[in-house]
Amino acid sequence: MQQHSFKTIPRRLLAACLVAASLAGCAGAPSANLKGLPQRVEISSVPFYRGNANHSGAMALAAVLSQQGAPITPGLLDKPLNLPQGAEALDTGIPRVARDYGMVVYPLDKQLDALLTQVAAGNPVLLRYEDGSAWWSEPRYAVLIGYDRYKQRVLLRSGMHRRQLMAFDDFASAWAKLGSWAVLVQPPRQLPAQVDRQRWLQAADELARAGQEIAARQAVSSLNK
């Protein structure tokens, strides 16, 4: 009996490890799809605005809008985003304000490789993650501007850090804790990498509903080029 139990325990442990590994994969760990991407990418053209977590949404949105040529600073976004009172609703406030600037807000899949695919194509990703430690943490908005496949790290414009490095696993976990929310803020003529046509058309429709009919038509026509 003792010998039988000794053999079965490792099998149970192995099964538990396999289940844990599969769950970790669902949380956003990079997949084999990354093999076709460049080894290392950094979108250095994204501006950096330094500040605390209370204004991280305005800073992240200002960074991606500025990269597209909009004359904007984070301070000019406080009122449109209703900060600091509206800090809890930035996942809806950021898309609304971005559309006011004629941008298409394109949501991304909740997988790390979906984010890295866009960065490899030159598209910075605006996202939200949990910043801190086991003793203290807070939500933060940031811009994913790069990665290193060899060192298994992502590169963020975040808070007080122009180049914040995080391990793939640490980032995926921190990102998943706040719902794995991530979007592209794209000019209507600039399609995402591996664009999902239906998702892009839905984003264009939301742009039209925001009163940006010309930009919405441009977004739709860009699919047919």
DRENTI-11834 format. One line per field, with one value per residue: x, y, z of N, C-alpha, C in turn; chain; residue in three letters. Coordinates in steps of 0.02 Angstrom, whole numbers. Layout:
<pts>
n_east = [X ...]
n_north = [Y ...]
n_up = [Z ...]
ca_east = [X ...]
ca_north = [Y ...]
ca_up = [Z ...]
c_east = [X ...]
c_north = [Y ...]
c_up = [Z ...]
cadena = [A ...]
residuo = [ALA ...]
</pts>
This chain:
<pts>
n_east = [41 97 193 114 44 150 182 68 52 149 94 -28 18 82 -28 -95 -3 -6 -136 -126 -33 -104 -203 -126 -85 -204 -214 -137 -5 135 123 161 146 226 345 359 381 484 640 668 590 562 464 513 463 354 294 344 263 282 218 99 -5 -136 -155 -125 -203 -233 -102 -60 -153 -126 3 -12 -96 -18 86 24 16 -69 -98 -70 -70 -53 -119 -218 -312 -371 -495 -586 -581 -635 -559 -499 -609 -669 -587 -613 -684 -611 -591 -696 -700 -577 -584 -694 -647 -538 -604 -661 -555 -552 -503 -490 -542 -483 -514 -413 -373 -372 -238 -65 16 -61 -49 90 104 46 132 250 215 225 128 85 19 -115 -151 -209 -150 -109 -15 118 142 132 92 47 -45 -107 -218 -154 -131 -46 75 116 265 365 463 561 600 699 747 627 541 434 415 372 294 269 200 321 421 512 557 502 535 467 449 382 290 261 205 94 18 -8 -79 -190 -254 -330 -424 -371 -374 -350 -311 -297 -262 -300 -265 -392 -354 -256 -231 -241 -119 -148 -287 -451 -589 -727 -721 -651 -742 -847 -785 -770 -903 -937 -860 -925 -1047 -1004 -1002 -906 -913 -845 -715 -751 -799 -680 -611 -685 -668 -532 -518 -541 -438]
n_north = [-60 60 78 93 213 302 308 361 488 580 581 644 767 807 816 921 1023 1034 1080 1202 1264 1276 1364 1474 1505 1549 1668 1756 1728 1729 1654 1524 1597 1708 1680 1721 1856 2006 1999 2100 2253 2428 2568 2714 2839 2874 2994 3042 3068 3120 3071 3045 2904 2950 3029 2950 2900 3013 3046 2933 2931 3056 3033 2937 3008 3120 3059 3035 3159 3253 3410 3411 3399 3312 3389 3457 3361 3330 3392 3348 3211 3210 3217 3232 3157 3066 2954 2819 2778 2775 2680 2691 2828 2863 2803 2879 3013 2999 2972 3095 3162 3113 2984 2807 2687 2538 2387 2261 2084 1982 1934 1916 1901 1960 2095 2115 2087 2199 2300 2261 2295 2430 2496 2576 2521 2560 2533 2455 2415 2328 2409 2393 2303 2155 2214 2339 2419 2490 2543 2576 2669 2647 2648 2527 2504 2425 2271 2128 1980 1886 1915 1907 2016 2160 2331 2485 2649 2726 2801 2868 2824 2820 2714 2579 2418 2255 2086 1962 1870 1934 2054 2006 1950 2063 2141 2059 2061 2175 2156 2140 2246 2331 2440 2502 2665 2731 2821 2847 2799 2707 2546 2416 2287 2127 2146 2132 2127 2146 2195 2314 2382 2396 2481 2591 2624 2665 2777 2857 2874 2957 3077 3095 3080 3091 3045 2916 2864 2864 2768 2653 2646 2621 2487 2431 2454]
n_up = [0 39 -59 -173 -143 -142 -276 -335 -283 -342 -471 -451 -410 -526 -612 -550 -569 -708 -727 -661 -742 -861 -822 -794 -921 -976 -911 -978 -1019 -1132 -1295 -1416 -1530 -1529 -1589 -1719 -1711 -1700 -1608 -1515 -1473 -1471 -1457 -1475 -1503 -1427 -1318 -1149 -997 -837 -678 -540 -485 -480 -590 -695 -799 -879 -916 -989 -1095 -1152 -1197 -1303 -1388 -1417 -1485 -1604 -1655 -1598 -1520 -1363 -1183 -1025 -925 -995 -1012 -893 -858 -966 -937 -814 -694 -525 -490 -579 -585 -561 -669 -786 -884 -968 -987 -1049 -1182 -1229 -1229 -1315 -1435 -1456 -1507 -1633 -1647 -1671 -1558 -1517 -1449 -1371 -1372 -1224 -1203 -1184 -1297 -1395 -1367 -1382 -1516 -1576 -1531 -1594 -1722 -1718 -1646 -1504 -1347 -1244 -1078 -923 -762 -608 -493 -379 -225 -120 -4 -33 -159 -315 -445 -608 -756 -909 -1045 -1157 -1236 -1285 -1293 -1245 -1307 -1280 -1151 -1089 -1054 -1034 -1088 -1021 -1025 -882 -741 -638 -715 -859 -934 -888 -839 -843 -798 -909 -846 -724 -769 -843 -741 -657 -747 -774 -651 -649 -745 -873 -967 -1116 -1250 -1420 -1479 -1618 -1771 -1895 -2021 -2000 -1984 -1859 -1823 -1893 -1904 -1838 -1929 -1897 -1767 -1787 -1869 -1778 -1686 -1769 -1788 -1659 -1654 -1748 -1682 -1583 -1644 -1740 -1886 -2011 -1983 -1946 -2067 -2139 -2067 -2098 -2237 -2243 -2224 -2347 -2431]
ca_east = [0 140 224 62 31 208 180 11 58 180 48 -76 53 92 -92 -108 42 -31 -195 -102 0 -155 -235 -79 -87 -264 -206 -104 64 148 115 208 137 278 404 363 391 554 667 665 557 549 435 543 430 300 316 338 240 294 168 77 -58 -200 -161 -94 -246 -221 -34 -57 -190 -89 61 -30 -123 39 124 -13 19 -117 -66 -103 -31 -98 -161 -276 -359 -402 -566 -625 -584 -667 -512 -487 -671 -686 -532 -638 -719 -567 -595 -745 -683 -522 -610 -738 -607 -499 -648 -670 -498 -557 -465 -524 -522 -487 -497 -370 -386 -341 -181 -4 42 -100 -19 157 96 34 194 296 193 233 68 87 -42 -136 -176 -215 -124 -103 53 131 168 83 71 17 -53 -157 -223 -114 -133 22 81 164 301 417 472 622 583 754 747 559 521 399 439 315 295 223 212 383 471 510 569 490 541 432 450 319 243 239 160 31 -20 -30 -128 -250 -288 -377 -468 -335 -401 -299 -339 -258 -292 -273 -295 -438 -324 -202 -260 -200 -91 -194 -350 -515 -631 -789 -704 -634 -804 -883 -750 -787 -972 -935 -832 -979 -1095 -975 -1006 -848 -934 -794 -663 -779 -799 -611 -593 -717 -636 -464 -521 -550 -380]
ca_north = [0 119 87 118 283 341 317 401 558 622 589 695 831 824 839 988 1071 1045 1123 1269 1292 1295 1425 1530 1523 1588 1734 1801 1712 1730 1590 1510 1646 1760 1659 1758 1927 2026 1981 2157 2311 2486 2624 2770 2901 2889 3042 3021 3118 3094 3090 2992 2861 2986 3059 2904 2894 3072 3042 2880 2953 3111 3005 2907 3061 3160 3022 3042 3228 3298 3459 3395 3382 3280 3437 3475 3306 3321 3410 3301 3146 3221 3198 3163 3122 3012 2906 2750 2763 2792 2631 2718 2898 2868 2795 2935 3072 2983 2980 3167 3182 3080 2922 2743 2650 2468 2344 2204 2022 1978 1890 1955 1900 2008 2160 2117 2088 2268 2339 2242 2331 2502 2524 2574 2495 2593 2479 2465 2359 2340 2428 2390 2241 2118 2257 2402 2419 2536 2539 2625 2667 2652 2634 2474 2530 2380 2207 2090 1910 1847 1926 1897 2077 2213 2399 2529 2717 2718 2838 2907 2785 2825 2647 2531 2349 2205 2018 1942 1840 1985 2100 1972 1944 2129 2162 2019 2078 2230 2140 2135 2298 2361 2466 2545 2729 2733 2863 2806 2770 2663 2484 2376 2225 2071 2178 2098 2174 2161 2236 2380 2414 2415 2540 2646 2643 2702 2842 2894 2891 3011 3137 3098 3041 3090 2998 2849 2842 2850 2704 2599 2642 2595 2414 2411 2473]
ca_up = [0 42 -124 -219 -127 -162 -349 -357 -262 -394 -527 -433 -411 -596 -639 -523 -602 -776 -722 -644 -801 -910 -797 -803 -992 -987 -881 -1024 -1033 -1204 -1328 -1471 -1584 -1526 -1625 -1781 -1697 -1688 -1542 -1470 -1503 -1429 -1493 -1439 -1521 -1381 -1266 -1079 -950 -770 -629 -495 -509 -486 -656 -744 -858 -921 -943 -1040 -1154 -1183 -1231 -1367 -1432 -1439 -1535 -1666 -1678 -1565 -1474 -1299 -1124 -977 -890 -1036 -1012 -827 -859 -1006 -903 -749 -641 -502 -471 -625 -590 -560 -731 -842 -938 -1016 -1000 -1097 -1250 -1247 -1246 -1375 -1494 -1467 -1548 -1698 -1646 -1664 -1498 -1538 -1392 -1387 -1336 -1158 -1208 -1190 -1365 -1434 -1354 -1411 -1589 -1595 -1519 -1648 -1782 -1707 -1614 -1431 -1316 -1183 -1036 -851 -723 -536 -476 -307 -197 -80 51 -58 -232 -340 -518 -645 -829 -937 -1116 -1174 -1294 -1308 -1260 -1262 -1303 -1252 -1079 -1065 -1018 -1069 -1075 -1012 -1000 -825 -679 -634 -752 -932 -962 -835 -863 -803 -826 -941 -799 -676 -803 -860 -679 -636 -797 -765 -588 -662 -800 -938 -1011 -1159 -1313 -1464 -1497 -1686 -1823 -1933 -2081 -1980 -1959 -1815 -1849 -1892 -1885 -1838 -1967 -1861 -1709 -1813 -1890 -1717 -1660 -1814 -1773 -1597 -1671 -1781 -1630 -1545 -1684 -1784 -1944 -2064 -1961 -1948 -2137 -2156 -2036 -2136 -2303 -2237 -2229 -2417 -2471]
c_east = [43 172 175 49 89 207 125 17 92 135 -3 -44 64 28 -109 -65 19 -92 -173 -70 -50 -191 -190 -78 -147 -257 -166 -31 76 146 167 201 191 339 413 377 465 575 658 636 552 524 456 507 373 325 308 316 244 239 145 17 -124 -210 -132 -137 -236 -152 -29 -94 -154 -29 42 -60 -66 79 90 -18 -30 -81 -98 -50 -79 -144 -223 -329 -394 -476 -607 -632 -616 -623 -508 -551 -686 -633 -556 -671 -677 -570 -649 -729 -628 -546 -654 -697 -564 -540 -661 -613 -497 -519 -511 -497 -536 -466 -457 -390 -347 -285 -119 22 3 -71 49 155 86 98 245 279 199 174 74 19 -56 -171 -180 -188 -120 -30 63 159 112 54 34 11 -107 -160 -183 -125 -63 18 135 199 355 418 539 606 637 755 678 535 481 428 380 336 244 245 274 438 462 517 563 490 504 439 382 269 216 190 93 -13 -49 -84 -194 -289 -338 -415 -437 -363 -344 -331 -283 -297 -262 -305 -338 -409 -268 -230 -213 -169 -143 -265 -409 -565 -694 -775 -687 -697 -847 -852 -765 -858 -976 -906 -885 -1030 -1071 -974 -948 -862 -881 -739 -688 -781 -728 -589 -623 -682 -565 -462 -522 -491 -331]
c_north = [63 133 117 193 327 355 364 474 601 632 643 765 854 850 909 1041 1086 1090 1195 1302 1315 1358 1485 1552 1566 1658 1781 1787 1709 1660 1581 1559 1699 1742 1697 1832 1943 2010 2038 2216 2366 2543 2688 2836 2919 2936 3013 3080 3088 3117 3031 2955 2897 3016 3014 2896 2952 3068 2990 2902 3010 3085 2976 2959 3104 3125 3026 3114 3276 3346 3453 3385 3350 3329 3457 3420 3295 3336 3363 3232 3149 3197 3252 3124 3061 2959 2834 2730 2778 2742 2649 2791 2905 2856 2853 2996 3059 2991 3054 3195 3147 3015 2861 2708 2576 2424 2283 2142 2021 1927 1933 1956 1947 2079 2166 2118 2160 2310 2324 2278 2406 2536 2520 2556 2532 2541 2500 2404 2378 2351 2424 2323 2207 2162 2320 2398 2469 2528 2593 2614 2680 2638 2582 2495 2482 2315 2178 2016 1868 1853 1920 1956 2123 2280 2447 2602 2718 2760 2882 2876 2792 2757 2596 2460 2303 2138 2002 1917 1891 2034 2068 1965 2011 2156 2125 2037 2134 2219 2135 2184 2330 2382 2498 2609 2747 2789 2820 2773 2720 2600 2450 2316 2170 2094 2130 2145 2194 2207 2308 2417 2436 2478 2601 2670 2684 2772 2886 2918 2949 3077 3146 3058 3037 3041 2926 2822 2825 2782 2646 2591 2613 2519 2389 2429 2415]
c_up = [0 -25 -175 -207 -149 -237 -370 -337 -314 -454 -513 -434 -482 -627 -614 -556 -673 -776 -707 -704 -852 -888 -805 -874 -1007 -961 -924 -1037 -1108 -1233 -1382 -1529 -1586 -1568 -1690 -1773 -1690 -1617 -1492 -1506 -1450 -1472 -1457 -1452 -1473 -1326 -1196 -1037 -880 -723 -587 -523 -519 -556 -711 -806 -906 -953 -999 -1103 -1189 -1222 -1300 -1414 -1459 -1493 -1604 -1690 -1646 -1518 -1405 -1245 -1074 -941 -929 -1038 -945 -828 -903 -973 -834 -691 -588 -487 -515 -632 -592 -625 -793 -899 -989 -1033 -1051 -1168 -1273 -1268 -1308 -1438 -1508 -1509 -1616 -1703 -1640 -1602 -1510 -1479 -1414 -1347 -1271 -1156 -1218 -1261 -1411 -1427 -1389 -1487 -1613 -1586 -1574 -1713 -1775 -1675 -1538 -1402 -1251 -1140 -963 -816 -650 -519 -401 -286 -158 -24 28 -134 -252 -416 -552 -720 -856 -1012 -1127 -1239 -1319 -1270 -1282 -1252 -1269 -1176 -1047 -1024 -1064 -1048 -1075 -1002 -943 -766 -683 -678 -827 -965 -905 -865 -815 -837 -856 -890 -749 -708 -817 -798 -656 -683 -787 -703 -597 -727 -868 -989 -1050 -1225 -1355 -1475 -1564 -1728 -1868 -1995 -2064 -1947 -1909 -1852 -1842 -1871 -1888 -1870 -1928 -1802 -1731 -1835 -1830 -1687 -1703 -1802 -1709 -1608 -1704 -1730 -1586 -1584 -1733 -1848 -1998 -2046 -1963 -2019 -2161 -2128 -2076 -2204 -2299 -2239 -2301 -2461 -2480]
cadena = [A A A A A A A A A A A A A A A A A A A A A A A A A A A A A A A A A A A A A A A A A A A A A A A A A A A A A A A A A A A A A A A A A A A A A A A A A A A A A A A A A A A A A A A A A A A A A A A A A A A A A A A A A A A A A A A A A A A A A A A A A A A A A A A A A A A A A A A A A A A A A A A A A A A A A A A A A A A A A A A A A A A A A A A A A A A A A A A A A A A A A A A A A A A A A A A A A A A A A A A A A A A A A A A A A A A A A A A A A A A A A A A A A]
residuo = [MET GLN GLN HIS SER PHE LYS THR ILE PRO ARG ARG LEU LEU ALA ALA CYS LEU VAL ALA ALA SER LEU ALA GLY CYS ALA GLY ALA PRO SER ALA ASN LEU LYS GLY LEU PRO GLN ARG VAL GLU ILE SER SER VAL PRO PHE TYR ARG GLY ASN ALA ASN HIS SER GLY ALA MET ALA LEU ALA ALA VAL LEU SER GLN GLN GLY ALA PRO ILE THR PRO GLY LEU LEU ASP LYS PRO LEU ASN LEU PRO GLN GLY ALA GLU ALA LEU ASP THR GLY ILE PRO ARG VAL ALA ARG ASP TYR GLY MET VAL VAL TYR PRO LEU ASP LYS GLN LEU ASP ALA LEU LEU THR GLN VAL ALA ALA GLY ASN PRO VAL LEU LEU ARG TYR GLU ASP GLY SER ALA TRP TRP SER GLU PRO ARG TYR ALA VAL LEU ILE GLY TYR ASP ARG TYR LYS GLN ARG VAL LEU LEU ARG SER GLY MET HIS ARG ARG GLN LEU MET ALA PHE ASP ASP PHE ALA SER ALA TRP ALA LYS LEU GLY SER TRP ALA VAL LEU VAL GLN PRO PRO ARG GLN LEU PRO ALA GLN VAL ASP ARG GLN ARG TRP LEU GLN ALA ALA ASP GLU LEU ALA ARG ALA GLY GLN GLU ILE ALA ALA ARG GLN ALA VAL SER SER LEU ASN LYS]
</pts>
